Amino acid sequence: MCGAMCGALSACITVNAPSKPIVIELNINIKQEVVYRLAADAGKTIDSNKEIF
């Protein structure tokens, strides 16, 4: 009986690869964070060296 059930279940599942590749686009904008960090660092530099600026 187990052989009949196993044989029936094994033919039910098929897996096929897609015809086109899967494309995942990750557009990450890191410019804002970099500009913010540079602006904060520049502000600290100007405050600590007021005689230069």
PyMOL commands that set and color helices and strands:
alter all, ss='L'
color gray80, all
select helices_A, chain A and resi 2-10+31-48
alter helices_A, ss='H'
color red, helices_A
deselect
rebuild
show_as cartoon
